[in-house]
Amino acid sequence: METIILQGDSKVNSKLLLKLAKQLNFSAKKLSAAEAEEFGIAISVEEGLRSGLLNDEEKIDFLNAIRSKH
């Protein structure tokens, strides 16, 4: 599976890209600003966890702290 994220300011071009993606049998979804922000945060957290800056116990504590807030 390949994932591509595009961001732009033109609603017309966004609709064109979504239409093209569907014609090429790609699944495509328009994200709200909040969804895009959450996605960016998730990527940052994942990269941080893989960075090696935290030991396993610190990672678990961090993830539990995030889960308890939701």
Residue pairs with C-beta under 8 A, 6 or more apart in sequence:
5 39
6 17
7 36
8 14
14 30
17 28
18 28
18 30
21 27
21 28
22 28
31 39
45 66
48 54
49 59
49 62
49 63
54 62
